[in-house]
Amino acid sequence: MSQATARHILVDSESKCQTIIDEINGGAEFADLAKEHSSCPSSRDGGALGTFGRGQMVPEFDTACFDGEVGAVQGPIKTQFGYHVVQVTERT
């Protein structure tokens, strides 16, 4: 079964999400921005979600994690929880 290891930043608006993506692309540290902005409890771990299998996350998030490029910063990804910046750090 496919497994992905990912981190994310969860915010309440698409524009805030895009601003964070721009900051990361400009050289800001993903983990620092997660701690500062993310409303998910994973923020205290720099947004780290650990390793999970396909189908364990909501569909939109799952697609990003299993179909997106490893290492790429993806987003804004809208789910029922809000808007996510996602980065897959490993996939097996």
PyMOL Python script that loads the backbone (N, CA, C, O; Angstrom):
from pymol import cmd

cmd.read_pdbstr("""\
ATOM      1  N   MET A   1       0.841  -1.201   0.000  1.00  0.00           N
ATOM      2  CA  MET A   1       0.000   0.000   0.000  1.00  0.00           C
ATOM      3  C   MET A   1       0.879   1.255   0.000  1.00  0.00           C
ATOM      4  O   MET A   1       1.905   1.307   0.678  1.00  0.00           O
ATOM      5  N   SER A   2       0.467   2.244  -0.756  1.00  0.00           N
ATOM      6  CA  SER A   2       1.187   3.520  -0.801  1.00  0.00           C
ATOM      7  C   SER A   2       1.128   4.215   0.546  1.00  0.00           C
ATOM      8  O   SER A   2       0.112   4.187   1.241  1.00  0.00           O
ATOM      9  N   GLN A   3       2.233   4.834   0.893  1.00  0.00           N
ATOM     10  CA  GLN A   3       2.314   5.629   2.120  1.00  0.00           C
ATOM     11  C   GLN A   3       2.922   6.976   1.768  1.00  0.00           C
ATOM     12  O   GLN A   3       3.794   7.071   0.904  1.00  0.00           O
ATOM     13  N   ALA A   4       2.452   8.018   2.447  1.00  0.00           N
ATOM     14  CA  ALA A   4       3.032   9.346   2.260  1.00  0.00           C
ATOM     15  C   ALA A   4       3.352   9.935   3.626  1.00  0.00           C
ATOM     16  O   ALA A   4       2.660   9.677   4.611  1.00  0.00           O
ATOM     17  N   THR A   5       4.395  10.715   3.662  1.00  0.00           N
ATOM     18  CA  THR A   5       4.737  11.502   4.838  1.00  0.00           C
ATOM     19  C   THR A   5       4.618  12.952   4.401  1.00  0.00           C
ATOM     20  O   THR A   5       5.213  13.360   3.404  1.00  0.00           O
ATOM     21  N   ALA A   6       3.843  13.731   5.155  1.00  0.00           N
ATOM     22  CA  ALA A   6       3.573  15.099   4.709  1.00  0.00           C
ATOM     23  C   ALA A   6       3.486  16.052   5.888  1.00  0.00           C
ATOM     24  O   ALA A   6       3.365  15.652   7.046  1.00  0.00           O
ATOM     25  N   ARG A   7       3.551  17.318   5.544  1.00  0.00           N
ATOM     26  CA  ARG A   7       3.296  18.380   6.527  1.00  0.00           C
ATOM     27  C   ARG A   7       2.362  19.375   5.873  1.00  0.00           C
ATOM     28  O   ARG A   7       2.289  19.474   4.648  1.00  0.00           O
ATOM     29  N   HIS A   8       1.645  20.114   6.713  1.00  0.00           N
ATOM     30  CA  HIS A   8       0.691  21.080   6.143  1.00  0.00           C
ATOM     31  C   HIS A   8       0.516  22.267   7.068  1.00  0.00           C
ATOM     32  O   HIS A   8       0.901  22.251   8.237  1.00  0.00           O
ATOM     33  N   ILE A   9      -0.082  23.294   6.494  1.00  0.00           N
ATOM     34  CA  ILE A   9      -0.473  24.497   7.224  1.00  0.00           C
ATOM     35  C   ILE A   9      -1.942  24.711   6.894  1.00  0.00           C
ATOM     36  O   ILE A   9      -2.320  24.791   5.725  1.00  0.00           O
ATOM     37  N   LEU A  10      -2.765  24.802   7.926  1.00  0.00           N
ATOM     38  CA  LEU A  10      -4.206  24.978   7.745  1.00  0.00           C
ATOM     39  C   LEU A  10      -4.609  26.389   8.159  1.00  0.00           C
ATOM     40  O   LEU A  10      -4.354  26.820   9.284  1.00  0.00           O
ATOM     41  N   VAL A  11      -5.247  27.102   7.224  1.00  0.00           N
ATOM     42  CA  VAL A  11      -5.729  28.460   7.499  1.00  0.00           C
ATOM     43  C   VAL A  11      -7.175  28.589   7.027  1.00  0.00           C
ATOM     44  O   VAL A  11      -7.723  27.676   6.409  1.00  0.00           O
ATOM     45  N   ASP A  12      -7.783  29.740   7.327  1.00  0.00           N
ATOM     46  CA  ASP A  12      -9.219  29.902   7.071  1.00  0.00           C
ATOM     47  C   ASP A  12      -9.567  30.621   5.775  1.00  0.00           C
ATOM     48  O   ASP A  12     -10.748  30.799   5.477  1.00  0.00           O
ATOM     49  N   SER A  13      -8.563  31.044   4.990  1.00  0.00           N
ATOM     50  CA  SER A  13      -8.900  31.724   3.735  1.00  0.00           C
ATOM     51  C   SER A  13      -7.908  31.380   2.636  1.00  0.00           C
ATOM     52  O   SER A  13      -6.738  31.096   2.893  1.00  0.00           O
ATOM     53  N   GLU A  14      -8.402  31.413   1.412  1.00  0.00           N
ATOM     54  CA  GLU A  14      -7.560  31.111   0.261  1.00  0.00           C
ATOM     55  C   GLU A  14      -6.445  32.146   0.114  1.00  0.00           C
ATOM     56  O   GLU A  14      -5.315  31.798  -0.232  1.00  0.00           O
ATOM     57  N   SER A  15      -6.759  33.410   0.375  1.00  0.00           N
ATOM     58  CA  SER A  15      -5.749  34.458   0.220  1.00  0.00           C
ATOM     59  C   SER A  15      -4.628  34.303   1.258  1.00  0.00           C
ATOM     60  O   SER A  15      -3.456  34.495   0.933  1.00  0.00           O
ATOM     61  N   LYS A  16      -4.977  33.962   2.481  1.00  0.00           N
ATOM     62  CA  LYS A  16      -3.965  33.731   3.521  1.00  0.00           C
ATOM     63  C   LYS A  16      -3.083  32.545   3.128  1.00  0.00           C
ATOM     64  O   LYS A  16      -1.866  32.571   3.314  1.00  0.00           O
ATOM     65  N   CYS A  17      -3.705  31.528   2.592  1.00  0.00           N
ATOM     66  CA  CYS A  17      -2.994  30.334   2.139  1.00  0.00           C
ATOM     67  C   CYS A  17      -1.997  30.709   1.045  1.00  0.00           C
ATOM     68  O   CYS A  17      -0.843  30.284   1.089  1.00  0.00           O
ATOM     69  N   GLN A  18      -2.426  31.491   0.078  1.00  0.00           N
ATOM     70  CA  GLN A  18      -1.551  31.887  -1.029  1.00  0.00           C
ATOM     71  C   GLN A  18      -0.391  32.742  -0.531  1.00  0.00           C
ATOM     72  O   GLN A  18       0.731  32.605  -1.017  1.00  0.00           O
ATOM     73  N   THR A  19      -0.649  33.616   0.427  1.00  0.00           N
ATOM     74  CA  THR A  19       0.405  34.454   1.003  1.00  0.00           C
ATOM     75  C   THR A  19       1.482  33.587   1.655  1.00  0.00           C
ATOM     76  O   THR A  19       2.675  33.855   1.508  1.00  0.00           O
ATOM     77  N   ILE A  20       1.059  32.552   2.373  1.00  0.00           N
ATOM     78  CA  ILE A  20       2.005  31.641   3.027  1.00  0.00           C
ATOM     79  C   ILE A  20       2.825  30.885   1.971  1.00  0.00           C
ATOM     80  O   ILE A  20       4.036  30.726   2.125  1.00  0.00           O
ATOM     81  N   ILE A  21       2.172  30.423   0.909  1.00  0.00           N
ATOM     82  CA  ILE A  21       2.878  29.738  -0.178  1.00  0.00           C
ATOM     83  C   ILE A  21       3.936  30.665  -0.781  1.00  0.00           C
ATOM     84  O   ILE A  21       5.063  30.243  -1.040  1.00  0.00           O
ATOM     85  N   ASP A  22       3.571  31.917  -1.001  1.00  0.00           N
ATOM     86  CA  ASP A  22       4.514  32.886  -1.551  1.00  0.00           C
ATOM     87  C   ASP A  22       5.706  33.085  -0.622  1.00  0.00           C
ATOM     88  O   ASP A  22       6.840  33.220  -1.081  1.00  0.00           O
ATOM     89  N   GLU A  23       5.447  33.104   0.692  1.00  0.00           N
ATOM     90  CA  GLU A  23       6.528  33.261   1.673  1.00  0.00           C
ATOM     91  C   GLU A  23       7.470  32.065   1.643  1.00  0.00           C
ATOM     92  O   GLU A  23       8.689  32.228   1.696  1.00  0.00           O
ATOM     93  N   ILE A  24       6.903  30.857   1.556  1.00  0.00           N
ATOM     94  CA  ILE A  24       7.731  29.641   1.485  1.00  0.00           C
ATOM     95  C   ILE A  24       8.564  29.660   0.211  1.00  0.00           C
ATOM     96  O   ILE A  24       9.763  29.384   0.247  1.00  0.00           O
ATOM     97  N   ASN A  25       7.935  29.984  -0.910  1.00  0.00           N
ATOM     98  CA  ASN A  25       8.659  30.052  -2.185  1.00  0.00           C
ATOM     99  C   ASN A  25       9.733  31.133  -2.171  1.00  0.00           C
ATOM    100  O   ASN A  25      10.696  31.075  -2.936  1.00  0.00           O
ATOM    101  N   GLY A  26       9.561  32.115  -1.299  1.00  0.00           N
ATOM    102  CA  GLY A  26      10.543  33.183  -1.151  1.00  0.00           C
ATOM    103  C   GLY A  26      11.649  32.853  -0.170  1.00  0.00           C
ATOM    104  O   GLY A  26      12.544  33.665   0.064  1.00  0.00           O
ATOM    105  N   GLY A  27      11.589  31.657   0.404  1.00  0.00           N
ATOM    106  CA  GLY A  27      12.675  31.231   1.290  1.00  0.00           C
ATOM    107  C   GLY A  27      12.318  31.076   2.756  1.00  0.00           C
ATOM    108  O   GLY A  27      13.163  30.664   3.550  1.00  0.00           O
ATOM    109  N   ALA A  28      11.080  31.398   3.137  1.00  0.00           N
ATOM    110  CA  ALA A  28      10.676  31.236   4.542  1.00  0.00           C
ATOM    111  C   ALA A  28      10.626  29.753   4.899  1.00  0.00           C
ATOM    112  O   ALA A  28      10.392  28.910   4.033  1.00  0.00           O
ATOM    113  N   GLU A  29      10.841  29.444   6.144  1.00  0.00           N
ATOM    114  CA  GLU A  29      10.862  28.069   6.636  1.00  0.00           C
ATOM    115  C   GLU A  29       9.432  27.560   6.838  1.00  0.00           C
ATOM    116  O   GLU A  29       8.653  28.176   7.565  1.00  0.00           O
ATOM    117  N   PHE A  30       9.087  26.445   6.200  1.00  0.00           N
ATOM    118  CA  PHE A  30       7.749  25.857   6.285  1.00  0.00           C
ATOM    119  C   PHE A  30       7.336  25.662   7.743  1.00  0.00           C
ATOM    120  O   PHE A  30       6.249  26.075   8.145  1.00  0.00           O
ATOM    121  N   ALA A  31       8.203  25.035   8.528  1.00  0.00           N
ATOM    122  CA  ALA A  31       7.870  24.713   9.928  1.00  0.00           C
ATOM    123  C   ALA A  31       7.592  25.970  10.745  1.00  0.00           C
ATOM    124  O   ALA A  31       6.691  25.980  11.584  1.00  0.00           O
ATOM    125  N   ASP A  32       8.356  27.020  10.505  1.00  0.00           N
ATOM    126  CA  ASP A  32       8.141  28.276  11.246  1.00  0.00           C
ATOM    127  C   ASP A  32       6.779  28.871  10.916  1.00  0.00           C
ATOM    128  O   ASP A  32       6.068  29.344  11.802  1.00  0.00           O
ATOM    129  N   LEU A  33       6.420  28.844   9.634  1.00  0.00           N
ATOM    130  CA  LEU A  33       5.119  29.387   9.230  1.00  0.00           C
ATOM    131  C   LEU A  33       3.978  28.523   9.757  1.00  0.00           C
ATOM    132  O   LEU A  33       2.919  29.045  10.107  1.00  0.00           O
ATOM    133  N   ALA A  34       4.181  27.219   9.816  1.00  0.00           N
ATOM    134  CA  ALA A  34       3.159  26.331  10.384  1.00  0.00           C
ATOM    135  C   ALA A  34       2.919  26.680  11.849  1.00  0.00           C
ATOM    136  O   ALA A  34       1.775  26.786  12.289  1.00  0.00           O
ATOM    137  N   LYS A  35       3.998  26.856  12.596  1.00  0.00           N
ATOM    138  CA  LYS A  35       3.862  27.187  14.022  1.00  0.00           C
ATOM    139  C   LYS A  35       3.149  28.523  14.217  1.00  0.00           C
ATOM    140  O   LYS A  35       2.376  28.699  15.159  1.00  0.00           O
ATOM    141  N   GLU A  36       3.421  29.455  13.312  1.00  0.00           N
ATOM    142  CA  GLU A  36       2.855  30.800  13.429  1.00  0.00           C
ATOM    143  C   GLU A  36       1.404  30.898  12.962  1.00  0.00           C
ATOM    144  O   GLU A  36       0.605  31.611  13.569  1.00  0.00           O
ATOM    145  N   HIS A  37       1.058  30.182  11.880  1.00  0.00           N
ATOM    146  CA  HIS A  37      -0.238  30.420  11.236  1.00  0.00           C
ATOM    147  C   HIS A  37      -1.249  29.276  11.287  1.00  0.00           C
ATOM    148  O   HIS A  37      -2.454  29.525  11.233  1.00  0.00           O
ATOM    149  N   SER A  38      -0.790  28.032  11.389  1.00  0.00           N
ATOM    150  CA  SER A  38      -1.707  26.905  11.226  1.00  0.00           C
ATOM    151  C   SER A  38      -2.646  26.747  12.409  1.00  0.00           C
ATOM    152  O   SER A  38      -2.242  26.879  13.564  1.00  0.00           O
ATOM    153  N   SER A  39      -3.922  26.458  12.100  1.00  0.00           N
ATOM    154  CA  SER A  39      -4.912  26.229  13.153  1.00  0.00           C
ATOM    155  C   SER A  39      -5.001  24.747  13.525  1.00  0.00           C
ATOM    156  O   SER A  39      -5.782  24.377  14.402  1.00  0.00           O
ATOM    157  N   CYS A  40      -4.212  23.903  12.868  1.00  0.00           N
ATOM    158  CA  CYS A  40      -4.207  22.469  13.162  1.00  0.00           C
ATOM    159  C   CYS A  40      -3.280  22.190  14.353  1.00  0.00           C
ATOM    160  O   CYS A  40      -2.242  22.837  14.488  1.00  0.00           O
ATOM    161  N   PRO A  41      -3.643  21.236  15.214  1.00  0.00           N
ATOM    162  CA  PRO A  41      -2.745  20.876  16.324  1.00  0.00           C
ATOM    163  C   PRO A  41      -1.339  20.470  15.866  1.00  0.00           C
ATOM    164  O   PRO A  41      -0.385  20.553  16.641  1.00  0.00           O
ATOM    165  N   SER A  42      -1.212  20.034  14.613  1.00  0.00           N
ATOM    166  CA  SER A  42       0.110  19.663  14.094  1.00  0.00           C
ATOM    167  C   SER A  42       1.046  20.870  13.997  1.00  0.00           C
ATOM    168  O   SER A  42       2.246  20.705  13.777  1.00  0.00           O
ATOM    169  N   SER A  43       0.512  22.070  14.159  1.00  0.00           N
ATOM    170  CA  SER A  43       1.342  23.273  14.042  1.00  0.00           C
ATOM    171  C   SER A  43       2.504  23.246  15.032  1.00  0.00           C
ATOM    172  O   SER A  43       3.589  23.739  14.723  1.00  0.00           O
ATOM    173  N   ARG A  44       2.291  22.683  16.203  1.00  0.00           N
ATOM    174  CA  ARG A  44       3.369  22.649  17.206  1.00  0.00           C
ATOM    175  C   ARG A  44       4.535  21.764  16.767  1.00  0.00           C
ATOM    176  O   ARG A  44       5.644  21.884  17.288  1.00  0.00           O
ATOM    177  N   ASP A  45       4.275  20.870  15.798  1.00  0.00           N
ATOM    178  CA  ASP A  45       5.326  20.019  15.230  1.00  0.00           C
ATOM    179  C   ASP A  45       5.747  20.512  13.851  1.00  0.00           C
ATOM    180  O   ASP A  45       6.240  19.734  13.034  1.00  0.00           O
ATOM    181  N   GLY A  46       5.555  21.795  13.592  1.00  0.00           N
ATOM    182  CA  GLY A  46       5.934  22.357  12.294  1.00  0.00           C
ATOM    183  C   GLY A  46       5.031  21.911  11.164  1.00  0.00           C
ATOM    184  O   GLY A  46       5.408  21.982   9.994  1.00  0.00           O
ATOM    185  N   GLY A  47       3.823  21.444  11.516  1.00  0.00           N
ATOM    186  CA  GLY A  47       2.857  21.002  10.515  1.00  0.00           C
ATOM    187  C   GLY A  47       2.974  19.534  10.162  1.00  0.00           C
ATOM    188  O   GLY A  47       2.236  19.042   9.308  1.00  0.00           O
ATOM    189  N   ALA A  48       3.894  18.823  10.809  1.00  0.00           N
ATOM    190  CA  ALA A  48       4.128  17.412  10.472  1.00  0.00           C
ATOM    191  C   ALA A  48       2.907  16.557  10.784  1.00  0.00           C
ATOM    192  O   ALA A  48       2.360  16.604  11.887  1.00  0.00           O
ATOM    193  N   LEU A  49       2.491  15.775   9.793  1.00  0.00           N
ATOM    194  CA  LEU A  49       1.341  14.875   9.946  1.00  0.00           C
ATOM    195  C   LEU A  49       1.762  13.421  10.092  1.00  0.00           C
ATOM    196  O   LEU A  49       0.923  12.550  10.323  1.00  0.00           O
ATOM    197  N   GLY A  50       3.049  13.155   9.958  1.00  0.00           N
ATOM    198  CA  GLY A  50       3.520  11.781  10.031  1.00  0.00           C
ATOM    199  C   GLY A  50       3.241  11.051   8.732  1.00  0.00           C
ATOM    200  O   GLY A  50       3.063  11.665   7.680  1.00  0.00           O
ATOM    201  N   THR A  51       3.205   9.728   8.822  1.00  0.00           N
ATOM    202  CA  THR A  51       3.021   8.878   7.648  1.00  0.00           C
ATOM    203  C   THR A  51       1.625   8.279   7.670  1.00  0.00           C
ATOM    204  O   THR A  51       1.129   7.874   8.721  1.00  0.00           O
ATOM    205  N   PHE A  52       0.999   8.228   6.510  1.00  0.00           N
ATOM    206  CA  PHE A  52      -0.376   7.731   6.406  1.00  0.00           C
ATOM    207  C   PHE A  52      -0.570   7.064   5.052  1.00  0.00           C
ATOM    208  O   PHE A  52       0.198   7.292   4.117  1.00  0.00           O
ATOM    209  N   GLY A  53      -1.598   6.246   4.961  1.00  0.00           N
ATOM    210  CA  GLY A  53      -1.905   5.540   3.726  1.00  0.00           C
ATOM    211  C   GLY A  53      -2.947   6.255   2.897  1.00  0.00           C
ATOM    212  O   GLY A  53      -3.663   7.129   3.384  1.00  0.00           O
ATOM    213  N   ARG A  54      -3.021   5.867   1.631  1.00  0.00           N
ATOM    214  CA  ARG A  54      -4.034   6.425   0.721  1.00  0.00           C
ATOM    215  C   ARG A  54      -5.419   6.126   1.299  1.00  0.00           C
ATOM    216  O   ARG A  54      -5.691   5.009   1.740  1.00  0.00           O
ATOM    217  N   GLY A  55      -6.280   7.127   1.292  1.00  0.00           N
ATOM    218  CA  GLY A  55      -7.636   6.953   1.785  1.00  0.00           C
ATOM    219  C   GLY A  55      -7.821   7.315   3.252  1.00  0.00           C
ATOM    220  O   GLY A  55      -8.946   7.292   3.751  1.00  0.00           O
ATOM    221  N   GLN A  56      -6.743   7.648   3.951  1.00  0.00           N
ATOM    222  CA  GLN A  56      -6.870   8.001   5.370  1.00  0.00           C
ATOM    223  C   GLN A  56      -7.205   9.476   5.584  1.00  0.00           C
ATOM    224  O   GLN A  56      -7.673   9.858   6.657  1.00  0.00           O
ATOM    225  N   MET A  57      -6.968  10.299   4.570  1.00  0.00           N
ATOM    226  CA  MET A  57      -7.252  11.731   4.660  1.00  0.00           C
ATOM    227  C   MET A  57      -8.464  12.050   3.780  1.00  0.00           C
ATOM    228  O   MET A  57      -8.896  11.224   2.976  1.00  0.00           O
ATOM    229  N   VAL A  58      -9.002  13.256   3.944  1.00  0.00           N
ATOM    230  CA  VAL A  58     -10.126  13.661   3.095  1.00  0.00           C
ATOM    231  C   VAL A  58      -9.674  13.644   1.628  1.00  0.00           C
ATOM    232  O   VAL A  58      -8.490  13.838   1.353  1.00  0.00           O
ATOM    233  N   PRO A  59     -10.603  13.413   0.677  1.00  0.00           N
ATOM    234  CA  PRO A  59     -10.232  13.190  -0.726  1.00  0.00           C
ATOM    235  C   PRO A  59      -9.321  14.247  -1.351  1.00  0.00           C
ATOM    236  O   PRO A  59      -8.363  13.897  -2.040  1.00  0.00           O
ATOM    237  N   GLU A  60      -9.598  15.527  -1.125  1.00  0.00           N
ATOM    238  CA  GLU A  60      -8.802  16.585  -1.744  1.00  0.00           C
ATOM    239  C   GLU A  60      -7.353  16.533  -1.244  1.00  0.00           C
ATOM    240  O   GLU A  60      -6.405  16.713  -2.008  1.00  0.00           O
ATOM    241  N   PHE A  61      -7.217  16.286   0.039  1.00  0.00           N
ATOM    242  CA  PHE A  61      -5.905  16.218   0.672  1.00  0.00           C
ATOM    243  C   PHE A  61      -5.173  14.966   0.192  1.00  0.00           C
ATOM    244  O   PHE A  61      -3.980  15.003  -0.111  1.00  0.00           O
ATOM    245  N   ASP A  62      -5.897  13.880   0.130  1.00  0.00           N
ATOM    246  CA  ASP A  62      -5.362  12.596  -0.323  1.00  0.00           C
ATOM    247  C   ASP A  62      -4.788  12.718  -1.743  1.00  0.00           C
ATOM    248  O   ASP A  62      -3.686  12.245  -2.019  1.00  0.00           O
ATOM    249  N   THR A  63      -5.539  13.347  -2.618  1.00  0.00           N
ATOM    250  CA  THR A  63      -5.094  13.535  -4.002  1.00  0.00           C
ATOM    251  C   THR A  63      -3.783  14.310  -4.039  1.00  0.00           C
ATOM    252  O   THR A  63      -2.857  13.931  -4.756  1.00  0.00           O
ATOM    253  N   ALA A  64      -3.701  15.384  -3.276  1.00  0.00           N
ATOM    254  CA  ALA A  64      -2.474  16.188  -3.246  1.00  0.00           C
ATOM    255  C   ALA A  64      -1.294  15.357  -2.744  1.00  0.00           C
ATOM    256  O   ALA A  64      -0.187  15.457  -3.273  1.00  0.00           O
ATOM    257  N   CYS A  65      -1.533  14.552  -1.738  1.00  0.00           N
ATOM    258  CA  CYS A  65      -0.447  13.796  -1.118  1.00  0.00           C
ATOM    259  C   CYS A  65       0.027  12.620  -1.964  1.00  0.00           C
ATOM    260  O   CYS A  65       1.205  12.264  -1.923  1.00  0.00           O
ATOM    261  N   PHE A  66      -0.869  12.020  -2.722  1.00  0.00           N
ATOM    262  CA  PHE A  66      -0.484  10.829  -3.478  1.00  0.00           C
ATOM    263  C   PHE A  66      -0.281  11.066  -4.972  1.00  0.00           C
ATOM    264  O   PHE A  66       0.319  10.232  -5.650  1.00  0.00           O
ATOM    265  N   ASP A  67      -0.769  12.189  -5.494  1.00  0.00           N
ATOM    266  CA  ASP A  67      -0.602  12.480  -6.915  1.00  0.00           C
ATOM    267  C   ASP A  67       0.347  13.643  -7.165  1.00  0.00           C
ATOM    268  O   ASP A  67       0.875  13.790  -8.267  1.00  0.00           O
ATOM    269  N   GLY A  68       0.566  14.473  -6.144  1.00  0.00           N
ATOM    270  CA  GLY A  68       1.444  15.635  -6.304  1.00  0.00           C
ATOM    271  C   GLY A  68       2.911  15.244  -6.238  1.00  0.00           C
ATOM    272  O   GLY A  68       3.262  14.132  -5.845  1.00  0.00           O
ATOM    273  N   GLU A  69       3.752  16.178  -6.629  1.00  0.00           N
ATOM    274  CA  GLU A  69       5.191  15.956  -6.652  1.00  0.00           C
ATOM    275  C   GLU A  69       5.768  16.000  -5.236  1.00  0.00           C
ATOM    276  O   GLU A  69       5.460  16.904  -4.460  1.00  0.00           O
ATOM    277  N   VAL A  70       6.604  15.020  -4.912  1.00  0.00           N
ATOM    278  CA  VAL A  70       7.264  14.989  -3.601  1.00  0.00           C
ATOM    279  C   VAL A  70       8.190  16.198  -3.490  1.00  0.00           C
ATOM    280  O   VAL A  70       8.977  16.481  -4.393  1.00  0.00           O
ATOM    281  N   GLY A  71       8.081  16.902  -2.368  1.00  0.00           N
ATOM    282  CA  GLY A  71       8.918  18.070  -2.120  1.00  0.00           C
ATOM    283  C   GLY A  71       8.303  19.383  -2.565  1.00  0.00           C
ATOM    284  O   GLY A  71       8.691  20.445  -2.079  1.00  0.00           O
ATOM    285  N   ALA A  72       7.346  19.324  -3.486  1.00  0.00           N
ATOM    286  CA  ALA A  72       6.714  20.555  -3.983  1.00  0.00           C
ATOM    287  C   ALA A  72       5.741  21.104  -2.948  1.00  0.00           C
ATOM    288  O   ALA A  72       5.084  20.346  -2.234  1.00  0.00           O
ATOM    289  N   VAL A  73       5.657  22.423  -2.873  1.00  0.00           N
ATOM    290  CA  VAL A  73       4.673  23.068  -2.010  1.00  0.00           C
ATOM    291  C   VAL A  73       3.396  23.203  -2.826  1.00  0.00           C
ATOM    292  O   VAL A  73       3.390  23.825  -3.888  1.00  0.00           O
ATOM    293  N   GLN A  74       2.312  22.616  -2.321  1.00  0.00           N
ATOM    294  CA  GLN A  74       1.041  22.595  -3.043  1.00  0.00           C
ATOM    295  C   GLN A  74      -0.013  23.403  -2.300  1.00  0.00           C
ATOM    296  O   GLN A  74      -0.001  23.486  -1.072  1.00  0.00           O
ATOM    297  N   GLY A  75      -0.919  23.994  -3.060  1.00  0.00           N
ATOM    298  CA  GLY A  75      -2.016  24.715  -2.447  1.00  0.00           C
ATOM    299  C   GLY A  75      -2.396  25.920  -3.281  1.00  0.00           C
ATOM    300  O   GLY A  75      -1.770  26.192  -4.306  1.00  0.00           O
ATOM    301  N   PRO A  76      -3.397  26.631  -2.859  1.00  0.00           N
ATOM    302  CA  PRO A  76      -4.316  26.296  -1.762  1.00  0.00           C
ATOM    303  C   PRO A  76      -5.170  25.065  -2.097  1.00  0.00           C
ATOM    304  O   PRO A  76      -5.699  24.942  -3.201  1.00  0.00           O
ATOM    305  N   ILE A  77      -5.289  24.178  -1.142  1.00  0.00           N
ATOM    306  CA  ILE A  77      -6.128  22.996  -1.270  1.00  0.00           C
ATOM    307  C   ILE A  77      -7.288  23.156  -0.305  1.00  0.00           C
ATOM    308  O   ILE A  77      -7.098  23.193   0.911  1.00  0.00           O
ATOM    309  N   LYS A  78      -8.501  23.252  -0.860  1.00  0.00           N
ATOM    310  CA  LYS A  78      -9.689  23.488  -0.038  1.00  0.00           C
ATOM    311  C   LYS A  78     -10.290  22.155   0.413  1.00  0.00           C
ATOM    312  O   LYS A  78     -10.516  21.253  -0.394  1.00  0.00           O
ATOM    313  N   THR A  79     -10.542  22.055   1.715  1.00  0.00           N
ATOM    314  CA  THR A  79     -11.276  20.916   2.277  1.00  0.00           C
ATOM    315  C   THR A  79     -12.346  21.484   3.205  1.00  0.00           C
ATOM    316  O   THR A  79     -12.481  22.700   3.345  1.00  0.00           O
ATOM    317  N   GLN A  80     -13.102  20.590   3.836  1.00  0.00           N
ATOM    318  CA  GLN A  80     -14.120  21.087   4.774  1.00  0.00           C
ATOM    319  C   GLN A  80     -13.488  21.742   5.998  1.00  0.00           C
ATOM    320  O   GLN A  80     -14.181  22.418   6.758  1.00  0.00           O
ATOM    321  N   PHE A  81     -12.183  21.554   6.202  1.00  0.00           N
ATOM    322  CA  PHE A  81     -11.496  22.137   7.356  1.00  0.00           C
ATOM    323  C   PHE A  81     -10.973  23.540   7.097  1.00  0.00           C
ATOM    324  O   PHE A  81     -10.723  24.297   8.035  1.00  0.00           O
ATOM    325  N   GLY A  82     -10.807  23.888   5.819  1.00  0.00           N
ATOM    326  CA  GLY A  82     -10.252  25.191   5.459  1.00  0.00           C
ATOM    327  C   GLY A  82      -9.347  25.050   4.255  1.00  0.00           C
ATOM    328  O   GLY A  82      -9.599  24.236   3.367  1.00  0.00           O
ATOM    329  N   TYR A  83      -8.291  25.847   4.229  1.00  0.00           N
ATOM    330  CA  TYR A  83      -7.350  25.865   3.106  1.00  0.00           C
ATOM    331  C   TYR A  83      -5.991  25.389   3.589  1.00  0.00           C
ATOM    332  O   TYR A  83      -5.495  25.826   4.627  1.00  0.00           O
ATOM    333  N   HIS A  84      -5.402  24.495   2.824  1.00  0.00           N
ATOM    334  CA  HIS A  84      -4.147  23.866   3.216  1.00  0.00           C
ATOM    335  C   HIS A  84      -3.005  24.219   2.275  1.00  0.00           C
ATOM    336  O   HIS A  84      -3.178  24.302   1.059  1.00  0.00           O
ATOM    337  N   VAL A  85      -1.840  24.422   2.864  1.00  0.00           N
ATOM    338  CA  VAL A  85      -0.573  24.382   2.152  1.00  0.00           C
ATOM    339  C   VAL A  85      -0.040  22.991   2.482  1.00  0.00           C
ATOM    340  O   VAL A  85       0.034  22.628   3.656  1.00  0.00           O
ATOM    341  N   VAL A  86       0.332  22.205   1.471  1.00  0.00           N
ATOM    342  CA  VAL A  86       0.768  20.836   1.698  1.00  0.00           C
ATOM    343  C   VAL A  86       2.139  20.606   1.078  1.00  0.00           C
ATOM    344  O   VAL A  86       2.427  21.074  -0.024  1.00  0.00           O
ATOM    345  N   GLN A  87       2.965  19.885   1.797  1.00  0.00           N
ATOM    346  CA  GLN A  87       4.235  19.437   1.239  1.00  0.00           C
ATOM    347  C   GLN A  87       4.445  17.983   1.613  1.00  0.00           C
ATOM    348  O   GLN A  87       4.517  17.639   2.793  1.00  0.00           O
ATOM    349  N   VAL A  88       4.544  17.129   0.601  1.00  0.00           N
ATOM    350  CA  VAL A  88       4.850  15.721   0.815  1.00  0.00           C
ATOM    351  C   VAL A  88       6.364  15.620   0.916  1.00  0.00           C
ATOM    352  O   VAL A  88       7.084  16.034   0.008  1.00  0.00           O
ATOM    353  N   THR A  89       6.840  15.066   2.024  1.00  0.00           N
ATOM    354  CA  THR A  89       8.294  14.960   2.217  1.00  0.00           C
ATOM    355  C   THR A  89       8.827  13.601   1.802  1.00  0.00           C
ATOM    356  O   THR A  89      10.021  13.454   1.542  1.00  0.00           O
ATOM    357  N   GLU A  90       7.941  12.596   1.736  1.00  0.00           N
ATOM    358  CA  GLU A  90       8.357  11.261   1.327  1.00  0.00           C
ATOM    359  C   GLU A  90       7.135  10.465   0.897  1.00  0.00           C
ATOM    360  O   GLU A  90       6.038  10.652   1.423  1.00  0.00           O
ATOM    361  N   ARG A  91       7.344   9.562  -0.081  1.00  0.00           N
ATOM    362  CA  ARG A  91       6.247   8.687  -0.490  1.00  0.00           C
ATOM    363  C   ARG A  91       6.842   7.332  -0.883  1.00  0.00           C
ATOM    364  O   ARG A  91       7.850   7.260  -1.585  1.00  0.00           O
ATOM    365  N   THR A  92       6.204   6.277  -0.420  1.00  0.00           N
ATOM    366  CA  THR A  92       6.686   4.923  -0.746  1.00  0.00           C
ATOM    367  C   THR A  92       5.577   4.105  -1.367  1.00  0.00           C
ATOM    368  O   THR A  92       5.786   2.941  -1.710  1.00  0.00           O
TER     369      THR A  92
END
""", "prot")
cmd.dss("prot")
cmd.show_as("cartoon", "prot")
cmd.util.cbc("prot")
cmd.orient("prot")
